Amino acid sequence: MATSPHTHLLQNPNHLLKSPTTHNNAFPVTSVRTMSNTSGRSISIKCVAPTTTPTQDRPYVPTQSQDRVFNFAAGPATLPENVLRKAQSELYDWRGCGMSVMEMSHRGKEFLSIIQKAEADLRTLLDIPEEYAVLFLQGGATTQFAAIPLNLVNPDDPVDYLVTGSWGDKAFKEAQKYSKAKVIWSGKSEKYTKIPSFDALEQSPDAKYLHICANETIHGVEFKDYPTPKNPNGVLIADMSSNFCSKPVDVSKFGVIYAGAQKNVGPAGVTIVIIRKDLIGNVQGVTPVMLDYKIQSENNSLYNTPPCFCIYMCGLVFEDLLEQGGLKEVEKKNKKKAEILYNAIDESNGFYRCPVEKSVRSLMNVPFTLEKSELEAEFIKEAAKEKMVQLKGHRSVGGMRASIYNAMPLAGVEKLEAFMKDFQVRHA
Ligand SMILES: Cc1ncc(COP(=O)(O)O)c(C=O)c1O
């Protein structure tokens, strides 16, 4: 691989961070390094100290350990390093109870305190109104594609789907089995790069709900605002799997929000459903017991054995997000990270391209292609050598995709930006 002015930095992303001398009070200082590339343009690389305050019970956490990669995977995705370390420190013996979370009864007081705290913290984070239930379920967001129509409508009821990417399309196909589902708009012919103007939508007047995928993980298309169902008795339903807790959301605009945890809030295995309580209780007769929101809600998500460890991990992530100052602060960081990558793409004179219309570009998943597509494999290979992994685009669209969920540190995005510029200099 040819070297360039960025090579040293790429190989030593954290070399400017001071080592802590104690565990309690010596976080690394923020440091800025300015370098110039071969075209003479300055590039600042900033190594940023963690934003959480160290506490006695929380181990010291560096910005990014030298032994960890920057993982740009779409999900399962990178988790906050301090959350992983906290889980590690509690793994063997959870808070002196003599066993790990994986071993304890889901009906015991220890686990009840874990799930109740996770729910309370999520309610605080998203400011979830009292009239909404929070469920921790299994089966992934894919199971919700069926559970939604099964719980909310009869087989002959009309429901609308606004399809802005592959996940919305999958949700629609599943809903067809249990309702009279209709696609009222699809971005497929334009390769899922747009969201339509809401005024132009031809919603069914009596649709029981309007379903959207708030962030299309594969195509990188994100709603910045939400449509209102035309039917005054209809509700808006959103699959928020890939932008859940990445920004504040007015929950009261929705009948149901659901999200698989494994992108922004935890490991794969738990799916969070936030549902307005008056929508619960009208389930279709054929619905399996596990998909019945009434049963799950009456049993506080403990009808059967829940994914205990996953719920515990989500709880740690929620605590971490609250410690960061809540979702407004988290959104600011996410905007900054996304801006860095989109600017790198837009300022590359066409060397990199993002096909998504600018106004609806995702803050979470940044898809891009190379003008010289024959270089894409080389890009991914070289990035991996620099410890930036999982940058390959989804197999259905190709190119590259950088998923930069909440837990992706700014340093990871800056390192990718520096790498993109360096790669361009060497291959333009
Ligand atoms: C937006 C969205 N919805 C649904 C799914 C399916 O989630 P699961 O694999 O948890 O069923 C995914 C998975 O990546 C997704 O990104």
Ligand as a Chemical Component Dictionary entry (heavy atoms), coordinates in Angstrom:
data_LIG
# 
_chem_comp.id                   LIG 
_chem_comp.type                 NON-POLYMER 
_chem_comp.pdbx_formal_charge   0 
_chem_comp.three_letter_code    LIG 
# 
loop_
_chem_comp_atom.comp_id 
_chem_comp_atom.atom_id 
_chem_comp_atom.alt_atom_id 
_chem_comp_atom.type_symbol 
_chem_comp_atom.charge 
_chem_comp_atom.model_Cartn_x 
_chem_comp_atom.model_Cartn_y 
_chem_comp_atom.model_Cartn_z 
_chem_comp_atom.pdbx_ordinal 
LIG C1 C1 C 0 -35.059 -0.957 9.577  1  
LIG C2 C2 C 0 -35.013 -2.429 9.887  2  
LIG N1 N1 N 0 -36.168 -3.064 10.121 3  
LIG C3 C3 C 0 -36.196 -4.372 10.403 4  
LIG C4 C4 C 0 -35.045 -5.120 10.434 5  
LIG C5 C5 C 0 -35.115 -6.573 10.753 6  
LIG O1 O1 O 0 -34.664 -6.722 12.043 7  
LIG P1 P1 P 0 -34.450 -8.152 12.731 8  
LIG O2 O2 O 0 -33.248 -8.749 12.085 9  
LIG O3 O3 O 0 -34.236 -7.777 14.155 10 
LIG O4 O4 O 0 -35.675 -8.949 12.510 11 
LIG C6 C6 C 0 -33.816 -4.494 10.198 12 
LIG C7 C7 C 0 -32.573 -5.286 10.245 13 
LIG O5 O5 O 0 -31.515 -4.870 9.895  14 
LIG C8 C8 C 0 -33.817 -3.118 9.909  15 
LIG O6 O6 O 0 -32.671 -2.481 9.665  16 
# 
loop_
_chem_comp_bond.comp_id 
_chem_comp_bond.atom_id_1 
_chem_comp_bond.atom_id_2 
_chem_comp_bond.value_order 
_chem_comp_bond.pdbx_ordinal 
LIG C1 C2 SING 1  
LIG C2 N1 SING 2  
LIG C2 C8 DOUB 3  
LIG N1 C3 DOUB 4  
LIG C3 C4 SING 5  
LIG C4 C5 SING 6  
LIG C4 C6 DOUB 7  
LIG C5 O1 SING 8  
LIG O1 P1 SING 9  
LIG P1 O2 DOUB 10 
LIG P1 O3 SING 11 
LIG P1 O4 SING 12 
LIG C6 C7 SING 13 
LIG C6 C8 SING 14 
LIG C7 O5 DOUB 15 
LIG C8 O6 SING 16 
# 
